[in-house]
Amino acid sequence: MTEILTRSATDGIVTLMLNLPDQRNPISGADMIDALSDAIEAADADPSTRVVILTGAGSAFSTGGNIHSMKPGGGLVDAAPMQTRRNYRRGIQRLPLLFEKIEVPVIAAVNGPAIGAGCDLACMCDIRIAAESARFAESFVKLGIVPGDGGAWLLPRVVGFSKACELAFTGDVISSQEALAYGLVSQVVPDAELMDTVLALATRIAVNPPNAVRLTKRLMREARLSSLSVILELSAAAQALAHTFGSSRPVLSRRIPHFSQSELT
C-alpha cells in the first residue's frame, strides 16, 4: 500500500511529501490529517530535527479538500450542521493549531498548484518558496463555502488584510509571480531548481544553534498577536534561556511558557 505521506531525513532536515499525486494531494481526509499531524509532531519533538520541508508529490502541492468529502455523507459534511461543525474542529482544524504551536521551522516547497486548503497549508508554514509553475487560490467562495481551515486568520497575516480580502472574495487563481509580488512567497525559482533551492535554505537555517532558532521562531509567532511590551518580556525570558543553555546544547525539550498580560505587567 502506498504511503500517503513520505518522510526522509538528512543532517537534521526532515522532508515530508504529500503523496497522493493522482488526487493532487488533498489534505481534508482523516488519514492525511492524521499522518501529517503525527509527522509534524514527531519532527518538533525530536531534538535532532533542525528544519522541516513540506512539499507535494507529482505536479501539485495540494489542491486542498477532497470534493467528495465535502458532499453530504462524504465524511466531512453531515446532514446535521452541528456534526459538520464537529467534523471540521476534530479534522482539518487540527492542522493550523498544530502548525501554530510547533517550534521547529517549516518551509513549504510549493511545487505546483496550492488551492483552497492547499493555499492555507502553505500559509501555515513559516517560509514559502514557489516553483514557477505554482499557482495559488483562496478558492472556497467558488464552491459556495468559506475557509473552514483557518484561512481567514492565516492569509491576512501573510499578505495583509486588503489583498487577503481580494483573494478570498474573488477566489481568483494567481501565478507564482503574483504571489511573490503580494508577499505570499519569498522566492520563485525554476521548477527544476525548487528542491535544491529549498534544501540550500534549510541548510543555512540548520547550521545555526537549534535552541536559538526555535526560540526565535516562537518569538516571531508570538509577536503577531502580542504588544511590544509583552514581546520584550518574552524576549528577555528567551534570551535568559539562550544564554543559559548555550549554542552547543541540544534543542530545548521544554517550551517557552505562555504568559498572560497580567503576569508580565
N, C-alpha and C positions, 0 to 999 in steps of 0.2 A: 504493500500500500504506500502511495506517495505521501511524503511528509508535507503537510500544508504550510509549514514554516520551517525553513532550514537555518542552521546555525553553524558558523565557522569562527574560529578564534586564532589570532596570531599576535604575539607580542602585546597582549593586553587589549587588542582591538577586536571586538565581537561584531560580526556581521550577521544580521538577521534578514532573511529574504522571504517575503510573502510568496508562497509557491503554489498558486492556483492560476497559472498563466492562461489556461483555456477559458477561465471565467473572468479574467482580467483582475484577479486578486481582490475579491470583495472582502470586507472586514466585518460585516454585520453578523455573520454566523457565529453560533456559540463556540464551535470548535476553534475557529480562528481567534476569537476573542480570548479564549482560554489559553491557547498556545502562545499568543503574543504577550498576554499578561504574565504568564509563567516565565517566559524567556526574559522579559524586561526586568521582572522582579529578581530573577536569578542573577542577571548581569549586575544589577545595582548592589546586590548583597555580596557579590564576590569581590574581595579586596584587590584581586589581580586585574580586574576589568578597569581599563582607563577610559575607553570610549566605545560607544555602540554606533554602528552604521545600520540604518534601516533602508531597505530597497525592495523592489518587486521583481519577480521573475517574468521573463517574456517582454512584451512591448509596452506594458502598463505598470505604473507604480501601484495604483489602486483606483478602481472606478467606484469605490465606496460600497454602498449597500447592495446586497443581492436583491434584485427586483422581486423575485419570487417570495422572499421572506417578508416583503412589505405588503403582500396581499393578505386579506383575511384568511387566517388559518395557516399562514406561511411560516409561523414560528415567532414572528415579531409583533404582528398586528393581530389583535384578538377582537372578537365581537363585542366584548366588554371593554369600554375605554379605559377603565381603571387597571385592567390587566395589561393592556398595551403600555400604559404608563410604567407599570412594574417591570415589564419586559425591557423597556429602554433603560431603566435605572439599574437593573440587575445584569444588563447585557452591555451594549456598546458604551454606555456612560462610564463604565469602569475604566476605560482606556484614558480619557482626559484626566481623570482623578489620579490615576497611576502615574502618568507622564508628569503631572504637576508635582508629585511627591518625590520622585526619584532624584538622586544627586549625581549619577553618572551622566556625562554629556551624551546627547544623541544627535547624530547627523542624519538627515534624510537625503538619500541619493535618489532624486526623483528622475527615474529613467524613462518615464513616459507619462501618459495622462494621469492626473491626480484630480479626480472628480468627486464632488459631493463629500461624503465621509472620507474619501481618499485625500482630498484637499485639506480637510480638517486634521487628518492624521499627520500630514506633513507639517501643519501648523503646531501640532503638539511637540514636535522636535525642536531642539534648540537652534539648529542651523539647517538651512535647506540649500542644496546645490542641485541645479537642474541641468539635464541634458537638453540640447537644442530642440529635440522632438517633444519635450514635456509640454503638457497643456494643463491648465488649471480651471476649475469652475466650482463656485459655491451654488450648485445647481438644484437645490432642494425645491425651490419655488416652481421649477419646471414640472415637477411631479405633483404639485399641489400640497406639498408638505413643508415643514420647517426643519432647520438644522437641529435635529434631536440629540446630536452627539457633542454639543458644546460649541459649535461653530460660531454662534452669536457672541460668545465670550472670547474665543480664540482669535478669529480673524481680525477684529478691530485692534487687537494688541499687536498684530503683525503689520498691518497696512494702514492703520488709522481708521477712525470712525466713518468718515465720509466715503472713502474708497471701499471699505467693507460693506457699507450700505449699498453702494452702486453694484457691487458684485453679487450681493445676496438678493437684492430686489430684482435684478435682471436675469440672474442665472447664467450670464454670458460666459463663454469659454474664452480664456485669454492665452496668449502664446507665452513661451518661456521668456522672451524679451520684454513683453509687457509685465510679466511677473517680476522681472528684475527691476524695471522702472518703478514699480509700485512698492518695492521692498519686500515682496513676498519671498524671494530667494536672494541669496547674496552673490551667487555666481551662476553663469550659464556657460557650459562648455560643450564641445562636440560630443555626440553620443559615445563615440569610441573612447573618449578620454574621461568619461564620467567617473568610473570607479577608481581609476588611477589618481584623479584629482581629489576625490573624497578620501581615499586612503592616505594621500600625502598630507591632507589637512588633519586627519585623525592622528597621524604620526606626530605632527607638530604639537598637537594637544597632549598626546600620550607621553611625550618625553618630559613634560613638566611634573613637578611634585604632585602626586594624586590628591593628597589632602587639600592642597591649595586650590586645585581645580574644582573639586567637589564643593568646597566651602564657597568659592566664588560663584559657582552656579546657583547655590542656594540663595546667596545674597542677590544675585541678578533676578531670580524668580520673585523673591520677596519684595524687591524694590518696585515691581509693577503694581503692587497693591498697598504699599505702606508709605507713610510720610517719611521725610528726610530724617527727622529725629529718631524714629523707630529704626530706620536702616543704619544710622550711625551707632545706635546701641548694639544692634545685631553685629555690625562690623567690628566693633570693639571686642565683643564676645568671641567672634570667629577668629579675630587676629590673635587673641589670647591662646586659643586652641592651636592655631597655626604655629605660633612661636613655641608653644609647649611641646608639641609632637614633632616638629621639625620636618624637613623635606625628605628625610630618608626612611621615615616610618611608614608602615602600611596604611592604606586608606582607612579612615575612621569608620568603625562599625556603628558608632552611635551617631544620631542625627542631632543637628542643632535644634534645641528646643524651640517651640513656637511660643513667644511671649505675648501677652496681651498688652494693650496700650497702657493700662493702669500699672502693670508690673514694670514698665520701662520709664515711667514718669514719676 
